[in-house]
């Protein structure tokens, strides 16, 4: 028995130690930096061949093409004809909350209890996760971290993928309140299924919870001496429409009822998942509700549907006028596949420009950081990648990355193992 306990302890310690990356967070850059001899891809404008971009204090100051500007005390970086794109944005992830599915001790994404709106994903982040450098190496520099769990599992956060602790990583600590919408099945032969009845009960419970929170907030506003309720207080921003609600919904029925409920309550909804969003596109357009398409690398919703249905969903939403972005379905270790999801959508109807926007400026705008991230423009964050070509192409390599004007280490556990075994076989 003692031997078993010892072995279990070793396993837990090993799993925890495994989740410690070796990369040192980037240091501040002094003075102005000027990138020259590159193709600059602002995303919101046409590419600039023979382009240049200047930044200082973490913000882009100038961008253009042709003759470089005259800037005092500037560090010039010659990119030798490479390409500069804004850092990619993953609009759904559990990055930093889960290290490996095989070690439960590394799981910090699934809150216990049905209603935990006060739980903030950002404070549970592991800034030393080995998955952060791996994800960063694919060009993803910004992510929305979304908790799982009960009906209201907590607060999602927008993070930058570099920093010493969660406070360094946090861009928007409470970016959205997360709601898991009750699931239903289509009724058979017009009959109401037991799952529908259960969903109705779950809906009533959710509605009652929000009603009680609103009643508490009204009471506390009238009499500040009343006992404080942290859970109800954490709902205030969402219930007043100041904070969006991220509603996880997949089927057309879920999406339609979720949007109707949210709008009735005066909430600001974003749909996460959206597998059948095209079937209720008119409603989404009318209510101006964006959709985070969670992955295009998946099976169709049923056997009767076309095999390419998930791949072409972004194009169908585009055609219908629905605001959308693309997020990966692969969690947690394969968030790095985000560019491949966008590339698949391009192969099935999106233009290359639309595919790139779906994982940069459109994603940034939907998760609330479009004013500072997602494109290369003066005044925005100098968060960008330097590549050998189009980031949606499989052969393209990300050679450099900068977050808020700081050069980031792109080595990772993957590159270390690659170099190790290349040397082994070179010496063999």
Secondary structure as UniProt FT lines:
FT   HELIX           2..18
FT   STRAND          32..41
FT   STRAND          48..56
FT   TURN            57..58
FT   STRAND          59..65
FT   TURN            72..73
FT   STRAND          74..78
FT   TURN            80..81
FT   STRAND          83..86
FT   STRAND          88..93
FT   TURN            95..97
FT   TURN            101..102
FT   HELIX           104..106
FT   TURN            117..118
FT   HELIX           121..124
FT   TURN            127..128
FT   HELIX           130..136
FT   TURN            137..139
FT   STRAND          140..145
FT   STRAND          154..160
FT   HELIX           166..169
FT   STRAND          170..180
FT   TURN            189..190
FT   HELIX           194..222
FT   TURN            224..225
FT   HELIX           230..233
FT   TURN            234..235
FT   HELIX           236..239
FT   TURN            240..241
FT   STRAND          244..249
FT   HELIX           252..264
FT   TURN            265..266
FT   STRAND          269..273
FT   TURN            275..276
FT   HELIX           277..280
FT   HELIX           281..287
FT   STRAND          291..294
FT   TURN            303..304
FT   TURN            307..308
FT   HELIX           309..320
FT   STRAND          324..327
FT   TURN            333..334
FT   HELIX           335..337
FT   HELIX           338..347
FT   TURN            348..349
FT   HELIX           352..357
FT   TURN            358..360
FT   HELIX           361..366
FT   TURN            367..368
FT   TURN            370..372
FT   TURN            378..379
FT   STRAND          384..387
FT   TURN            391..392
FT   TURN            394..395
FT   STRAND          398..403
FT   TURN            404..405
FT   STRAND          406..407
FT   HELIX           413..427
//
